[in-house]
Amino acid sequence: MSVMRWKLRNDVWIDNGLEFFGCLVERIQSQHPQVVQVCWEPEALVVEIHDTKRFVELLDEALQQQIESTLFYISEKNGEKRSLLKPFVGFNQQPPKQHPPLYQDTQRFEFLQKVLNNSTLQKRGENRGCPLCGEPLVGGVELTLSVYPFVTKIRALSGARSKWVDKGLFGFTQYLTVCHRCYFLGSLVWADDALLYLCDIGGSDGYAVVLLPAPMEGNLKHIHEVKSSYPQRHGKRRTNVRFKQTRDWQESQESDVWEGPYSLLLAFLEQTMDKIASQVTGEVQRRISEGWLILSIPQGRLKSVSAHNLILDAPTLQLLAKLVEQHTLPYADCLSEIWVTDEKGKRLQDFVPALHEQMAKAILTNDFEQFAKAFVPKPRRQLRFSFSVESTVENIVNLWRWSKMDAQALEVVKKADAHWQKLLPAVSNPCYCTIWSACALLPTCWRCSRKAFTDSWVWKPTRCATSRWTL
């Protein structure tokens, strides 16, 4: 019997791989408890192996099934069907023989034996440690971008990698030698079905985004609890996040999220919160990760990966939880139903992704001003949406702003609303004026979007230099 203690690395990518490895071991334990036992600790994953050879065989089989169901899709061309890697995978442009050994059927078993080999004692006189986990480094393997997206041997692309500074990553300018365990955990992340992805942003030659939960609390048990709340997602080629619109109390067929990372995350969070709320009372916010790692990965051969983090503050999570409790899903019931047309009513599809991303980002970053600007009229462009969407937007505004205002301030806003509707009789949709006034940004002159409210909600008459209107 051997006992292996896999420590938390405090690295978002590697720690998600560690949590996923624990899930795989749990699945094996549920069917073969005599072979392996796993114990979750806040700072480590403890794996007790009773039959190493049998465990390696079972882990090999589990990984093969997981990889086939998660990373590949069927492409048909000229009547010929082929199994291809999804575009978000970091090594999708490499020949199969250059894939990490975990993803090569002929090498995976031997590689797992090396990973689970406990003979990693440091030789006398050596003073080397793994740069990711600090454990003694014996042998080791070269860390590549296909395993750990924050490294590259191309110096021109190495400006944003490895270390968190402000809101970016800075560091590694070349490949490093790491221990087999860190290499294994890094390469394992691609097969994690809790990873969110969206491909073909900007077309098939564009880029993909990958989102990973990164809870602020560095606790493996908490990471596992958070990810266990997420439904399994074996998605299609483009994305593994889909949504259903509700019209006249009837759900439509599922559709793909397609705009960008913020729309992807908003759609996922509202679905997950709705699922948790239907199962457990009072657990929604605790079982949602407040931190997220967002990777942008080009789909071509040159992988200049960029990354940034997103922290959802408490008011944002509270707003989403309240909306879900009222059966209002901001993305499915609102954003996805808003589109743009020209003056003749022709849809302008090219403007829609940026608009939806702006609104989704505003909600997730608690930026009410950006949300309001989405409703500012633009020359030769109009927003279109149904009456049900109008009531949904008003509900969002109510929970986001009006419910936090005192009676006097709210009365000022209502008077401004009425005043602004008189100024713009040509505006066909009254929701514009209601939203503008509620957003504490408007009324504004539509020609230059000049502010007429201050942050203290005090009305100030303002003269617009462009139109010479007095607001």
N, C-alpha and C positions, 0 to 999 in steps of 0.2 A: 504493500500500500504506500502511496506517496501523497503528500499534502502540498499543494501549490497555493501560494498567497499572491494574488495579482493586485498590486497596489494601484490606487487612483493616481493618475498622472497630472491632474489639474490642467489638462489640455483637452479642449472641446472635442476635437476630432478623435483622438485616441481614447478618451473616456467614453464616447458613444460606442466605439468599437468594443470596449471592455464590457459595457452593459449588454450589448448584443451577444457577445460571447457567453455571458451568464445566462441569457435567454435560451441559447442553443443547448447549453449544458442542462438547464432545467427541463427542457423537452426530453433529452436523453434520460435524465433521472426519472421522469414520470413513467417511462416504459421499462427502464433497466436500473432500478435502484441498487441492485447488487454490484453494478459496475462503477457508478460515480455518485457523489453527493456534492451539493453546492450550498454555500452559505453566504448570504449577502450581509456585508458590514458597511458602515458609513464610509470607511476609508479603503476598503479592499474587497475583493471577491475571493473567497476561499473555496478551492476545488479539491475534494478528497477522492482520489482515484484508486479503486480497488483492483482493477484489471486494465492496465495501460494499453495493451494491444487491442483489446476489445473496444475500449473507449475511442482509440484512434480510428478504428473501423467505423464505429457509429457516428463519430464526428465528421468523418469523410463523407458518409452517406447523407447526413443532414445538410452539410454545406452544398453538396451537389444539387440536392433538391431545391434548396433556398436560392442558389445562384440561378438555376434554370427558370424558376418562377418569378424572380424579381428583376433580373438584369437583361433578359433577352425578350425580343419580340419577333413575330413572324412577318417577313417581308415577301411579297409576291411580285415577281417581275417576269413578264413573258411566259406566264403559266408555271414558273418555277418558284417554289417556296424555299426561303432561306431563314435561318435563325441568326439574328444580328444583335449586337450589343446596343442598348439604348444610348442616345447621343450624350447624356449627361455624364456617363462613366469616363473617368479620367484617362483610360487607356483604350478607348473605343477605336482610335485611329491606328493602333499598333498591330502588327502581325500577331496571331495567337501565340507564337513561340516567345514573344516578348512580354506577354501578360504576366502579372505577378504569379508565383507558383500556386497560390491558393485558387487561381482560376484556370489552371491547367490540370486536366484530369490525370495526366501521366505523372505529374510532379506533386500533387496535393498531399498524398499519403506520406511520402517521404518528408515533405516539408513539415507536416503536423508532428511527425516523430521528433524532428529537431526542436520544434517549439516546446514540446512537452518533456523534453529531456532535461532532467534536473542537474546535469553535470555542467554547471556554469560557474564553478569555483574559479576565482581569479588566481592566475599563476603568480608565484612569488616574484616580487620585484616589479610587477605591473601596477600601473596607476591610471587605468582607463575605466571610464564609466559610460554608460549609454547616455547620450545628450538629452534624451526624452524622459527617461525614468530614473537615471542615476545608478542603476544596478551595474555590478561588475560586467564588463564587456569581454566575452570570450568568443573569438571568431567574428561574429557579427555579419551584417548584410547591408548593402548600400541602399539608403533611403532615396526613393525616386518620387517624382510628382505623381505617378500613377498609384502610389501608396499613401503619400502624404502631400496634399495639394499645395502646401506652402513652401516647397523647395523647388529649385530648378538649377540646372547647370549652365543655363544661358544667363550670363551676368547682366545683359541688357534688360532682362525681365525680372530681376531679383530685387526690385526696389521695395516691394510690399510683401513681406513674408514673416513668418515665425514669431515675432514678438509683438505684443500689444502695446502700441504707443498712440495716445489720443484715441482715435477711432479706427486705426488701421493696424496692419501687421508689418513689421520690419525685421530683417535679419538675414537668414541663410542666403548665401550667394552661390552655394554649390551643394552637391549631394553629400550626405553624411553617412557614417557607418553607425548603425544602431543594433540593438539586440534583436534576436529573432522574435521575441514576444511583442515588442513594440511594432516591428514590421508586420507581424501577423495581425495585430489589432488595427493598425492603420489600413491595411488592405481589406480587412473585414467590413469596414464601414459601408463600402459601396453596395453590399448585399443586404444591408439593414432595411427592412420594410417600413421602419419608422422615419426614414429619411424622406423628406419632401423634395420633389423635383418638378421642373417645368422646362421643356425643351423648345427649340425653334422660335425663340424670341428674336424677331427681326428676320425670320425666314429660316429655311433649313441650313443655311450657311451662317446663321447668326450665333447666338450663345444660349447656354442653358444656365439655370440657377438651381442651386441645391441649398436646402435649409435644414439645419440641425438644431434641436433643442439644447440650450446651454443654461440651465438653471443657475441663478446667482449663488445658491447654496451648494458648495462643493461637497456633495454627499452622494455616494453611489446608490444608496438605498432610495434616496429621493429621486434621482435620475430614473431609476428603474420604476418607481411608482408613477412618475409623470408619463413615461413612455408606455407603460402598461395600460394607461387610460386611452391611448390612441388606437383606433381600429386598424387592423391589418390592411395594407394597401398594396396589392399586386397590380400596379397601374399599366396603362397602355404605353405606347412609344413616347407620347408627348408629355404626359403628366400622370401622377397618381392621386391628384385631388380633383374631385368632381362634385357637382352641386345640383340640387333640384330647385327649380322655381315653383312657387305656389301661386296659382291663379284661381280665383273663385273657389278657394278651399280645396283645390285639387292639385296634386303634385304633378309636375311635368316629368319628362324623361331626363335622365342625368346628362349633364353637359360638362365639358372640360373647362377648367379655369385656363385662361390663355393670355392674360395681359402682362403679368410680371410678378416679381417676388412679393410685393405687398398685397396684391390681390390674392395671390396664392395663400399667403399666411392668414389673411383675414377670413377667406372661405374655409380654410382648415380649422381655425380656432372656433368659429361660430358652430361648425358641425360638431367638433369635439365637446364644446361646452354644452351644446344641446343634448348630446349623448350622455355626458356625465350627469347633467341636471335631471334627466329622466330616470337615472339609476340610483343616485345618491343625493341626499339633500344637504346643502351647505358645504359641499366639497369642491365646487367648481373652480374657484380661484386657486385653491391650494394645489390642485392637480393639473394646473396649467403652467408651463414654463414661462417665466417672465423674460428670460434671455434667449436670444436666437443668433446663430451664426449663419450668415448669408454668403454663399460663394457664387461668383459669376465665372462660368467656364466656357471659353470659346469651343465651338463644335468642330472646328477645323483641326489640322495637324499641329498648329502652334498653340500650345496651351498656356497663355498668359493669364493665370488665375488671379482674380482679385477677391478680397474678402472684407466684410465689415460686420459689426455686431449691432443688434437691435435690442434695446431694453424696453419692455412694456411697463410703464409706471402703474401704480395702484389705481389712479383714477381711470386709466384706460381699461384695465381689467374689470373694474367695477361697472363701467359703462357697458362693456360687452356682456357681462353677466346679467345686468338688468334688462338689456334688450332681448337676450335669449329667454329670460324668464317670462317676458311678454310675447314670446313667440315671434320676435322680429329678428331676422337674420340680415345684417347690414349688406353683405355682398349678394346673397341669393335673392333677397326681396327688394333691394334698392339699386345698388351699383350696376348689377348685371342687366337691369331693365332700363338703364339710361343710355341714350345714344345721341348722336349729333347729326343734324341735317343742314342743308343750305337753305337759302330763302325760298326755294321752290319745293322743299320737302324731300329732296334727294339725300339719302344717307351718305355721310362722310365717314367711312369706316376707319380711315387712317388716323382720325383724331380721337377715336374712342379709347384705345389702350392707354394713352397718356392721361386721359381724363379719369378713367377708372383707377389707374395707379395713383394719381394725385389724391383722389378722394380716399382710397384705401390707406395710403401712407398717412394722410391727415388724421384718420381715425386711430391708427395704431401708434402714432407719435403724439397724440393729444394736441394736434395743431388745428385749432378751430378756424384760424384765419385762412389756412390753405383750403380747408373744406368749403368755406364760404366763397372763396374766389372761383371755385369750380362753377358757381351759378351766376357769375357776372356775365352779362350778355357780351358777345363778341361780334364784330362786324361780319356780316354775311354768314354767320353760324348761329344755330339755335339748338338748345337742348330739348329733347323730346322724351316724355315719359308719361305713364298712365296715372289716373287719379289715385290708384292704390299706392303707387310709389310716392305721390305727393304726401299722403297721410303717413307713410313710413318715414319720409324725411322730416316731417314735422315732429314725429315721435322721437327721432334721434336728436333733433334740436332741443326738444323739451327736456329730455333726460340729460343732455350734454350742457345746456346753458340755462334754460328758463327755470328749471327746478332749483337752481342754485342762486337765483336772484331774489332780492326782496321785492315787496309789492310795488314800491315807488319806482324802482328801476324798471320793472316789468311794464309798468304803465307808460313810462317814457318810450320804451321800445314799441309798444302797441300804437302810440300816437305817431311815432316815426313811420311805422308800417303804413298807416292810413295816409300820411302825408306823401310818402313815396309813391303810393299807387296813383295819387292824383297827378304827380309829376310825370309818370310814365303810363299814360292811358293806352299806349300802343302795345304794352307787354301783354300778351295773350294769356299767359299762365300766371295766375295770382301767386303761385307758390314761390316765384322769383322774389317778389316783394317781401313775403313773409319770411323767407329764409334770409334775405339780405339784412333785414332789420334785426332779426334774431341773432345774427352772427356778430353783431357789434362792430361790423366793418362798414356797413352801409346804412342809410342811402349814400350812394356815390353816383357821380356822373358816369354814365356807361361809356363815354368817349375816352376817359382817362382813368377811371376807377379810383378817383381820389377819395380818401377817407373823410367822413363827416362825423364820426363818433370818436370819442377818446376812450382810453381804456377804463375810465371811471364811469362810463355809460352816461356822460353828460352831453346833451345836444349842443353843437356849436354850428351856427350858420357859416357856410363856407362857400366862397366863390370859386368856380372852376375856371381856370385860365384858358382852357381849350374851347369850351362851349359858352362861357360867360353866363352859365346858369348860377343862380344863388340857391344853395341847398340848405 
